Amino acid sequence: MDPMEPRQREDTVDEDEDRRLAAIAPEIIRITVNLLRRVAGLYPEERVPEEALLVADEVLKRYGTDGLRLLAMTLTGWAAVEIEREAQASGRTLESVLDEMELTRLEVEAGEWGEDTP
């Protein structure tokens, strides 16, 4: 099974892990909001991934994999909500909005984004 595909899984979050994540969640959310404040409207757009990587590296260093997991969870939750809002506001389906995002991924894969051309 593709690790990026949605899947059913057993409840693997035990109470100890739940307490660890809950303890650092407010700080990770603060870090996430600060990251989004820095990158929203950032120009050139190529600096957005750079900022994200710097934050991810710092979170990993300070909070370990738990912090990195929370950062991913927070960003994914907010992205999902915004995708739903975009679909509703534009009168498009979720699938249509996601297809547009997929086109961006294909452009990146083809090397059309962030590379200097000779």
Residue frames as qw, qx, qy, qz and C-alpha x, y, z in Angstrom:
[[0.000, 0.888, 0.460, 0.000, 0.00, 0.00, 0.00],
 [0.348, 0.581, -0.036, 0.735, 1.25, 3.48, -0.86],
 [0.391, -0.349, -0.542, 0.658, 2.18, 5.23, 2.43],
 [0.042, 0.077, -0.010, -0.996, 0.66, 8.45, 1.07],
 [0.409, -0.322, -0.634, -0.571, -2.75, 6.87, 0.44],
 [0.548, -0.394, 0.292, -0.678, -5.45, 7.11, 3.10],
 [0.523, 0.055, -0.850, 0.005, -5.65, 3.93, 5.08],
 [0.748, -0.569, -0.121, -0.318, -7.40, 2.28, 7.92],
 [0.440, 0.372, -0.687, 0.442, -5.10, 1.65, 10.84],
 [0.605, -0.496, -0.586, 0.210, -5.24, 0.41, 14.32],
 [0.236, -0.943, 0.013, -0.233, -5.26, 3.05, 17.03],
 [0.801, 0.123, -0.302, 0.502, -1.51, 3.23, 17.56],
 [0.021, 0.623, -0.254, 0.739, -1.48, 6.42, 19.61],
 [0.586, -0.357, -0.675, 0.273, -1.03, 5.23, 23.15],
 [0.340, -0.896, -0.283, 0.031, -1.67, 7.34, 26.22],
 [0.583, -0.504, 0.124, 0.625, 2.02, 8.19, 26.68],
 [0.368, 0.196, 0.456, 0.786, 2.33, 9.42, 23.11],
 [0.082, -0.787, -0.505, -0.346, -0.93, 11.33, 23.44],
 [0.456, -0.825, -0.154, 0.298, 0.42, 13.15, 26.53],
 [0.540, -0.262, 0.285, 0.747, 3.72, 13.95, 24.80],
 [0.227, 0.430, 0.523, 0.700, 1.97, 15.39, 21.76],
 [0.227, -0.856, -0.438, -0.153, -0.52, 17.36, 23.86],
 [0.540, -0.657, -0.077, 0.521, 2.32, 18.88, 25.88],
 [0.355, -0.275, 0.343, 0.825, 4.04, 20.40, 22.85],
 [0.291, 0.610, 0.670, 0.306, 0.97, 21.07, 20.67],
 [0.008, -0.948, -0.236, 0.214, 0.50, 24.73, 21.71],
 [0.303, -0.669, 0.390, 0.555, 4.13, 25.55, 20.88],
 [0.398, 0.077, 0.750, 0.522, 4.00, 23.72, 17.54],
 [0.216, 0.784, 0.572, 0.106, 0.79, 25.55, 16.63],
 [0.137, -0.911, 0.022, 0.389, 2.48, 28.88, 17.51],
 [0.375, -0.394, 0.602, 0.584, 5.47, 27.95, 15.34],
 [0.375, 0.395, 0.761, 0.354, 3.14, 26.96, 12.50],
 [0.119, 0.916, 0.373, -0.089, 1.22, 30.24, 12.63],
 [0.227, -0.801, 0.266, 0.486, 4.48, 32.20, 12.65],
 [0.422, -0.083, 0.725, 0.538, 5.69, 30.21, 9.63],
 [0.295, 0.639, 0.671, 0.233, 2.46, 30.93, 7.76],
 [0.036, -0.943, -0.136, 0.303, 2.73, 34.65, 8.61],
 [0.307, -0.596, 0.481, 0.565, 6.23, 34.68, 7.11],
 [0.325, -0.008, 0.795, 0.512, 5.36, 32.81, 3.92],
 [0.312, 0.731, 0.603, -0.070, 1.93, 34.19, 3.04],
 [0.288, 0.953, 0.074, -0.056, 2.61, 36.61, 0.19],
 [0.542, -0.577, 0.418, 0.446, 6.35, 35.88, 0.24],
 [0.684, 0.729, -0.004, -0.005, 8.16, 36.82, -2.94],
 [0.530, 0.205, -0.633, -0.526, 9.73, 35.19, -4.79],
 [0.876, -0.203, -0.021, -0.436, 7.54, 32.14, -4.16],
 [0.784, 0.256, -0.533, 0.189, 10.58, 29.87, -4.26],
 [0.048, 0.446, -0.603, 0.660, 11.45, 31.14, -0.78],
 [0.757, -0.322, 0.049, -0.567, 8.35, 29.44, 0.70],
 [0.952, -0.038, -0.300, 0.039, 9.84, 25.90, 0.68],
 [0.474, 0.395, -0.478, 0.625, 13.11, 27.28, 2.02],
 [0.328, -0.451, 0.340, -0.757, 11.33, 28.85, 5.00],
 [0.897, -0.208, -0.079, -0.381, 9.35, 25.65, 5.55],
 [0.853, 0.156, -0.421, 0.266, 12.52, 23.55, 5.59],
 [0.184, 0.448, -0.485, 0.729, 14.21, 25.88, 8.06],
 [0.589, -0.372, 0.239, -0.677, 11.23, 25.61, 10.40],
 [0.959, -0.049, -0.219, -0.173, 11.00, 21.83, 9.99],
 [0.656, 0.303, -0.513, 0.463, 14.70, 21.47, 10.79],
 [0.082, -0.426, 0.452, -0.779, 14.32, 23.64, 13.89],
 [0.787, -0.269, 0.067, -0.551, 11.24, 21.75, 15.07],
 [0.923, 0.087, -0.370, 0.060, 13.04, 18.43, 14.56],
 [0.432, 0.379, -0.527, 0.626, 16.04, 19.70, 16.49],
 [0.225, -0.347, 0.412, -0.812, 14.00, 21.10, 19.41],
 [0.705, -0.086, 0.320, -0.627, 11.07, 18.68, 19.62],
 [0.334, -0.163, 0.920, 0.121, 12.19, 15.57, 17.78],
 [0.069, -0.165, -0.835, -0.521, 9.94, 13.51, 15.58],
 [0.027, -0.619, -0.730, 0.288, 6.92, 14.23, 17.79],
 [0.027, 0.655, 0.063, -0.753, 7.25, 17.93, 16.95],
 [0.054, 0.239, -0.657, -0.713, 7.70, 17.22, 13.27],
 [0.035, -0.364, -0.917, -0.161, 4.62, 14.97, 13.28],
 [0.003, 0.703, 0.531, -0.472, 2.57, 17.69, 14.98],
 [0.026, 0.511, -0.262, -0.818, 3.80, 20.27, 12.48],
 [0.083, -0.015, -0.827, -0.556, 2.65, 18.00, 9.64],
 [0.053, -0.520, -0.845, 0.108, -0.68, 17.34, 11.36],
 [0.006, 0.676, 0.285, -0.680, -1.32, 21.04, 11.95],
 [0.083, 0.404, -0.448, -0.793, -0.42, 22.08, 8.41],
 [0.068, -0.153, -0.911, -0.378, -2.45, 19.23, 6.91],
 [0.001, -0.599, -0.736, 0.316, -5.51, 20.10, 8.98],
 [0.083, 0.677, 0.080, -0.727, -5.41, 23.75, 7.97],
 [0.054, 0.257, -0.671, -0.693, -4.70, 22.89, 4.34],
 [0.014, 0.335, 0.930, 0.153, -7.71, 20.55, 4.23],
 [0.058, 0.710, 0.520, -0.471, -9.99, 23.25, 5.61],
 [0.061, 0.614, -0.219, -0.756, -8.69, 25.81, 3.11],
 [0.008, -0.035, 0.845, 0.533, -9.12, 23.38, 0.21],
 [0.035, 0.549, 0.832, -0.070, -12.73, 22.87, 1.27],
 [0.037, 0.742, 0.238, -0.625, -13.24, 26.65, 1.52],
 [0.002, 0.410, -0.527, -0.744, -11.70, 27.20, -1.91],
 [0.029, 0.213, 0.913, 0.347, -13.92, 24.56, -3.47],
 [0.023, 0.682, 0.683, -0.260, -17.02, 26.03, -1.86],
 [0.009, -0.716, -0.030, 0.698, -16.14, 29.64, -2.70],
 [0.053, 0.379, -0.610, -0.694, -15.28, 28.85, -6.32],
 [0.787, 0.245, 0.115, -0.555, -18.20, 26.49, -6.87],
 [0.532, 0.433, -0.715, -0.138, -15.81, 23.70, -7.80],
 [0.932, -0.274, -0.221, -0.085, -15.58, 20.20, -6.46],
 [0.585, -0.693, 0.404, 0.120, -12.90, 19.18, -4.02],
 [0.832, 0.097, 0.433, 0.332, -11.56, 16.90, -6.73],
 [0.471, 0.803, 0.142, 0.337, -11.20, 19.85, -9.12],
 [0.209, -0.931, 0.273, -0.124, -9.23, 21.89, -6.57],
 [0.733, -0.437, 0.499, 0.152, -7.02, 18.90, -5.82],
 [0.786, 0.421, 0.327, 0.313, -6.50, 18.25, -9.53],
 [0.235, 0.934, -0.086, 0.255, -5.21, 21.81, -9.87],
 [0.474, -0.757, 0.449, -0.026, -2.79, 21.14, -7.02],
 [0.866, -0.017, 0.455, 0.206, -1.71, 17.95, -8.77],
 [0.602, 0.742, 0.095, 0.280, -0.85, 19.98, -11.86],
 [0.117, -0.918, 0.345, -0.158, 1.51, 22.04, -9.71],
 [0.740, -0.416, 0.524, 0.072, 3.15, 18.85, -8.50],
 [0.829, 0.368, 0.339, 0.252, 3.62, 17.72, -12.07],
 [0.318, 0.911, -0.109, 0.240, 5.24, 21.05, -12.94],
 [0.408, -0.770, 0.484, -0.076, 7.64, 20.66, -10.04],
 [0.855, -0.088, 0.499, 0.115, 8.37, 17.08, -11.07],
 [0.711, 0.608, 0.215, 0.281, 9.12, 18.28, -14.60],
 [0.596, -0.197, -0.007, 0.778, 11.59, 20.82, -13.22],
 [0.160, 0.664, 0.355, 0.639, 9.60, 23.88, -14.22],
 [0.390, -0.874, -0.115, -0.268, 9.63, 25.45, -10.75],
 [0.601, -0.765, 0.210, 0.098, 12.57, 26.71, -8.82],
 [0.793, -0.053, 0.329, 0.509, 15.26, 25.85, -11.34],
 [0.031, 0.740, -0.254, -0.622, 17.46, 28.30, -13.13],
 [0.814, 0.489, 0.301, 0.088, 17.32, 27.90, -16.85],
 [0.584, -0.257, 0.302, 0.709, 20.56, 28.37, -18.80]]
